[in-house]
């Protein structure tokens, strides 16, 4: 996207595509890390091909928790994945 600063509300819900122009789904969350000055920078987005209810946090590969909740989130949000910011494509 043009410019260095973008609001999260401009990104959430947008459709994302792979390098070949195939739809991956919609952005449901942003993954940030602090830079050397302590400012949060987006390093990846969480993309889901379908939206069923709220995300519980177990969709992220780094999250662990009660096995039943993790299994339920996995079933409800199949196909949800983290896409590194460098690989984000907004247009076909």
CNS distance restraints for C-alpha pairs under 8 A (distance, minus, plus):
assign (resid   6 and name CA) (resid  10 and name CA) 6.84 0.50 0.50
assign (resid   6 and name CA) (resid  11 and name CA) 7.93 0.50 0.50
assign (resid   7 and name CA) (resid  11 and name CA) 7.08 0.50 0.50
assign (resid   8 and name CA) (resid  12 and name CA) 6.14 0.50 0.50
assign (resid   8 and name CA) (resid  30 and name CA) 7.56 0.50 0.50
assign (resid  10 and name CA) (resid  14 and name CA) 7.72 0.50 0.50
assign (resid  11 and name CA) (resid  27 and name CA) 6.85 0.50 0.50
assign (resid  12 and name CA) (resid  26 and name CA) 7.58 0.50 0.50
assign (resid  12 and name CA) (resid  27 and name CA) 5.16 0.50 0.50
assign (resid  12 and name CA) (resid  28 and name CA) 5.63 0.50 0.50
assign (resid  12 and name CA) (resid  29 and name CA) 6.49 0.50 0.50
assign (resid  12 and name CA) (resid  30 and name CA) 7.82 0.50 0.50
assign (resid  13 and name CA) (resid  26 and name CA) 5.30 0.50 0.50
assign (resid  13 and name CA) (resid  27 and name CA) 5.07 0.50 0.50
assign (resid  13 and name CA) (resid  28 and name CA) 6.05 0.50 0.50
assign (resid  14 and name CA) (resid  26 and name CA) 5.34 0.50 0.50
assign (resid  14 and name CA) (resid  27 and name CA) 5.64 0.50 0.50
assign (resid  14 and name CA) (resid  90 and name CA) 7.66 0.50 0.50
assign (resid  15 and name CA) (resid  23 and name CA) 7.26 0.50 0.50
assign (resid  15 and name CA) (resid  24 and name CA) 7.48 0.50 0.50
assign (resid  15 and name CA) (resid  25 and name CA) 5.60 0.50 0.50
assign (resid  15 and name CA) (resid  26 and name CA) 4.43 0.50 0.50
assign (resid  15 and name CA) (resid  27 and name CA) 6.54 0.50 0.50
assign (resid  15 and name CA) (resid  90 and name CA) 6.56 0.50 0.50
assign (resid  16 and name CA) (resid  23 and name CA) 6.00 0.50 0.50
assign (resid  16 and name CA) (resid  24 and name CA) 5.58 0.50 0.50
assign (resid  16 and name CA) (resid  25 and name CA) 5.70 0.50 0.50
assign (resid  16 and name CA) (resid  26 and name CA) 5.88 0.50 0.50
assign (resid  16 and name CA) (resid  27 and name CA) 6.94 0.50 0.50
assign (resid  16 and name CA) (resid  47 and name CA) 7.66 0.50 0.50
assign (resid  16 and name CA) (resid  88 and name CA) 6.99 0.50 0.50
assign (resid  16 and name CA) (resid  89 and name CA) 5.77 0.50 0.50
assign (resid  16 and name CA) (resid  90 and name CA) 4.99 0.50 0.50
assign (resid  16 and name CA) (resid  91 and name CA) 7.09 0.50 0.50
assign (resid  17 and name CA) (resid  21 and name CA) 5.29 0.50 0.50
assign (resid  17 and name CA) (resid  22 and name CA) 5.28 0.50 0.50
assign (resid  17 and name CA) (resid  23 and name CA) 4.35 0.50 0.50
assign (resid  17 and name CA) (resid  24 and name CA) 5.16 0.50 0.50
assign (resid  17 and name CA) (resid  25 and name CA) 7.34 0.50 0.50
assign (resid  17 and name CA) (resid  88 and name CA) 7.42 0.50 0.50
assign (resid  17 and name CA) (resid  89 and name CA) 5.29 0.50 0.50
assign (resid  17 and name CA) (resid  90 and name CA) 6.07 0.50 0.50
assign (resid  17 and name CA) (resid  91 and name CA) 6.49 0.50 0.50
assign (resid  17 and name CA) (resid  92 and name CA) 6.23 0.50 0.50
assign (resid  18 and name CA) (resid  22 and name CA) 5.45 0.50 0.50
assign (resid  18 and name CA) (resid  23 and name CA) 6.49 0.50 0.50
assign (resid  18 and name CA) (resid  24 and name CA) 6.46 0.50 0.50
assign (resid  18 and name CA) (resid  87 and name CA) 7.73 0.50 0.50
assign (resid  18 and name CA) (resid  88 and name CA) 7.48 0.50 0.50
assign (resid  18 and name CA) (resid  89 and name CA) 6.22 0.50 0.50
assign (resid  18 and name CA) (resid  92 and name CA) 7.97 0.50 0.50
assign (resid  19 and name CA) (resid  87 and name CA) 7.78 0.50 0.50
assign (resid  19 and name CA) (resid  89 and name CA) 6.87 0.50 0.50
assign (resid  20 and name CA) (resid  92 and name CA) 7.43 0.50 0.50
assign (resid  21 and name CA) (resid  91 and name CA) 7.23 0.50 0.50
assign (resid  21 and name CA) (resid  92 and name CA) 4.17 0.50 0.50
assign (resid  22 and name CA) (resid  92 and name CA) 7.09 0.50 0.50
assign (resid  23 and name CA) (resid  92 and name CA) 7.98 0.50 0.50
assign (resid  24 and name CA) (resid  47 and name CA) 7.06 0.50 0.50
assign (resid  24 and name CA) (resid  48 and name CA) 7.27 0.50 0.50
assign (resid  24 and name CA) (resid  49 and name CA) 6.04 0.50 0.50
assign (resid  25 and name CA) (resid  47 and name CA) 5.85 0.50 0.50
assign (resid  25 and name CA) (resid  48 and name CA) 5.18 0.50 0.50
assign (resid  25 and name CA) (resid  49 and name CA) 4.02 0.50 0.50
assign (resid  25 and name CA) (resid  50 and name CA) 6.84 0.50 0.50
assign (resid  26 and name CA) (resid  47 and name CA) 5.36 0.50 0.50
assign (resid  26 and name CA) (resid  48 and name CA) 5.62 0.50 0.50
assign (resid  26 and name CA) (resid  49 and name CA) 6.37 0.50 0.50
assign (resid  26 and name CA) (resid  50 and name CA) 7.68 0.50 0.50
assign (resid  27 and name CA) (resid  45 and name CA) 6.43 0.50 0.50
assign (resid  27 and name CA) (resid  46 and name CA) 5.71 0.50 0.50
assign (resid  27 and name CA) (resid  47 and name CA) 4.50 0.50 0.50
assign (resid  27 and name CA) (resid  48 and name CA) 6.65 0.50 0.50
assign (resid  28 and name CA) (resid  45 and name CA) 7.59 0.50 0.50
assign (resid  28 and name CA) (resid  46 and name CA) 5.63 0.50 0.50
assign (resid  28 and name CA) (resid  47 and name CA) 5.74 0.50 0.50
assign (resid  28 and name CA) (resid  48 and name CA) 6.72 0.50 0.50
assign (resid  29 and name CA) (resid  45 and name CA) 5.87 0.50 0.50
assign (resid  29 and name CA) (resid  46 and name CA) 4.98 0.50 0.50
assign (resid  29 and name CA) (resid  47 and name CA) 7.33 0.50 0.50
assign (resid  30 and name CA) (resid  42 and name CA) 6.46 0.50 0.50
assign (resid  30 and name CA) (resid  43 and name CA) 7.92 0.50 0.50
assign (resid  30 and name CA) (resid  44 and name CA) 6.26 0.50 0.50
assign (resid  30 and name CA) (resid  45 and name CA) 4.56 0.50 0.50
assign (resid  30 and name CA) (resid  46 and name CA) 6.09 0.50 0.50
assign (resid  31 and name CA) (resid  42 and name CA) 5.67 0.50 0.50
assign (resid  31 and name CA) (resid  43 and name CA) 5.86 0.50 0.50
assign (resid  31 and name CA) (resid  44 and name CA) 5.07 0.50 0.50
assign (resid  31 and name CA) (resid  45 and name CA) 5.63 0.50 0.50
assign (resid  31 and name CA) (resid  46 and name CA) 7.24 0.50 0.50
assign (resid  32 and name CA) (resid  40 and name CA) 5.80 0.50 0.50
assign (resid  32 and name CA) (resid  41 and name CA) 5.14 0.50 0.50
assign (resid  32 and name CA) (resid  42 and name CA) 4.25 0.50 0.50
assign (resid  32 and name CA) (resid  43 and name CA) 5.35 0.50 0.50
assign (resid  32 and name CA) (resid  44 and name CA) 6.98 0.50 0.50
assign (resid  33 and name CA) (resid  40 and name CA) 5.38 0.50 0.50
assign (resid  33 and name CA) (resid  41 and name CA) 5.51 0.50 0.50
assign (resid  33 and name CA) (resid  42 and name CA) 6.61 0.50 0.50
assign (resid  33 and name CA) (resid  43 and name CA) 6.62 0.50 0.50
assign (resid  34 and name CA) (resid  38 and name CA) 4.88 0.50 0.50
assign (resid  34 and name CA) (resid  39 and name CA) 5.07 0.50 0.50
assign (resid  34 and name CA) (resid  40 and name CA) 4.27 0.50 0.50
assign (resid  34 and name CA) (resid  41 and name CA) 5.95 0.50 0.50
assign (resid  35 and name CA) (resid  39 and name CA) 5.44 0.50 0.50
assign (resid  35 and name CA) (resid  40 and name CA) 6.26 0.50 0.50
assign (resid  35 and name CA) (resid  41 and name CA) 6.45 0.50 0.50
assign (resid  42 and name CA) (resid  85 and name CA) 6.95 0.50 0.50
assign (resid  43 and name CA) (resid  84 and name CA) 6.07 0.50 0.50
assign (resid  43 and name CA) (resid  85 and name CA) 5.12 0.50 0.50
assign (resid  43 and name CA) (resid  86 and name CA) 8.00 0.50 0.50
assign (resid  44 and name CA) (resid  82 and name CA) 6.32 0.50 0.50
assign (resid  44 and name CA) (resid  83 and name CA) 5.35 0.50 0.50
assign (resid  44 and name CA) (resid  84 and name CA) 4.12 0.50 0.50
assign (resid  44 and name CA) (resid  85 and name CA) 4.41 0.50 0.50
assign (resid  44 and name CA) (resid  86 and name CA) 7.93 0.50 0.50
assign (resid  45 and name CA) (resid  82 and name CA) 5.63 0.50 0.50
assign (resid  45 and name CA) (resid  83 and name CA) 5.34 0.50 0.50
assign (resid  45 and name CA) (resid  84 and name CA) 6.52 0.50 0.50
assign (resid  45 and name CA) (resid  85 and name CA) 6.58 0.50 0.50
assign (resid  45 and name CA) (resid  88 and name CA) 7.88 0.50 0.50
assign (resid  46 and name CA) (resid  60 and name CA) 7.92 0.50 0.50
assign (resid  46 and name CA) (resid  80 and name CA) 6.89 0.50 0.50
assign (resid  46 and name CA) (resid  81 and name CA) 5.62 0.50 0.50
assign (resid  46 and name CA) (resid  82 and name CA) 4.55 0.50 0.50
assign (resid  46 and name CA) (resid  83 and name CA) 6.31 0.50 0.50
assign (resid  47 and name CA) (resid  80 and name CA) 5.50 0.50 0.50
assign (resid  47 and name CA) (resid  81 and name CA) 5.47 0.50 0.50
assign (resid  47 and name CA) (resid  82 and name CA) 6.32 0.50 0.50
assign (resid  47 and name CA) (resid  83 and name CA) 7.09 0.50 0.50
assign (resid  48 and name CA) (resid  77 and name CA) 7.01 0.50 0.50
assign (resid  48 and name CA) (resid  78 and name CA) 7.81 0.50 0.50
assign (resid  48 and name CA) (resid  79 and name CA) 6.10 0.50 0.50
assign (resid  48 and name CA) (resid  80 and name CA) 4.15 0.50 0.50
assign (resid  48 and name CA) (resid  81 and name CA) 6.56 0.50 0.50
assign (resid  49 and name CA) (resid  79 and name CA) 6.22 0.50 0.50
assign (resid  49 and name CA) (resid  80 and name CA) 6.58 0.50 0.50
assign (resid  50 and name CA) (resid  77 and name CA) 7.25 0.50 0.50
assign (resid  51 and name CA) (resid  77 and name CA) 7.36 0.50 0.50
assign (resid  52 and name CA) (resid  76 and name CA) 6.49 0.50 0.50
assign (resid  52 and name CA) (resid  77 and name CA) 7.08 0.50 0.50
assign (resid  55 and name CA) (resid  59 and name CA) 7.14 0.50 0.50
assign (resid  55 and name CA) (resid  73 and name CA) 7.58 0.50 0.50
assign (resid  55 and name CA) (resid  77 and name CA) 7.97 0.50 0.50
assign (resid  56 and name CA) (resid  73 and name CA) 6.83 0.50 0.50
assign (resid  57 and name CA) (resid  63 and name CA) 6.73 0.50 0.50
assign (resid  58 and name CA) (resid  63 and name CA) 5.39 0.50 0.50
assign (resid  58 and name CA) (resid  64 and name CA) 6.62 0.50 0.50
assign (resid  58 and name CA) (resid  65 and name CA) 7.49 0.50 0.50
assign (resid  58 and name CA) (resid  69 and name CA) 7.83 0.50 0.50
assign (resid  58 and name CA) (resid  70 and name CA) 5.60 0.50 0.50
assign (resid  58 and name CA) (resid  73 and name CA) 6.13 0.50 0.50
assign (resid  58 and name CA) (resid  74 and name CA) 7.43 0.50 0.50
assign (resid  59 and name CA) (resid  63 and name CA) 7.48 0.50 0.50
assign (resid  59 and name CA) (resid  73 and name CA) 6.51 0.50 0.50
assign (resid  59 and name CA) (resid  74 and name CA) 6.58 0.50 0.50
assign (resid  59 and name CA) (resid  77 and name CA) 7.02 0.50 0.50
assign (resid  59 and name CA) (resid  80 and name CA) 6.58 0.50 0.50
assign (resid  59 and name CA) (resid  81 and name CA) 7.44 0.50 0.50
assign (resid  60 and name CA) (resid  81 and name CA) 7.39 0.50 0.50
assign (resid  60 and name CA) (resid  82 and name CA) 7.25 0.50 0.50
assign (resid  64 and name CA) (resid  70 and name CA) 7.21 0.50 0.50
assign (resid  65 and name CA) (resid  69 and name CA) 7.19 0.50 0.50
assign (resid  65 and name CA) (resid  70 and name CA) 6.31 0.50 0.50
assign (resid  66 and name CA) (resid  70 and name CA) 6.21 0.50 0.50
assign (resid  67 and name CA) (resid  71 and name CA) 6.04 0.50 0.50
assign (resid  68 and name CA) (resid  72 and name CA) 6.16 0.50 0.50
assign (resid  69 and name CA) (resid  73 and name CA) 6.12 0.50 0.50
assign (resid  70 and name CA) (resid  74 and name CA) 6.14 0.50 0.50
assign (resid  71 and name CA) (resid  75 and name CA) 6.27 0.50 0.50
assign (resid  72 and name CA) (resid  76 and name CA) 6.13 0.50 0.50
assign (resid  73 and name CA) (resid  77 and name CA) 5.81 0.50 0.50
assign (resid  74 and name CA) (resid  78 and name CA) 5.73 0.50 0.50
assign (resid  83 and name CA) (resid  87 and name CA) 6.50 0.50 0.50
assign (resid  83 and name CA) (resid  88 and name CA) 6.68 0.50 0.50
assign (resid  84 and name CA) (resid  88 and name CA) 6.72 0.50 0.50
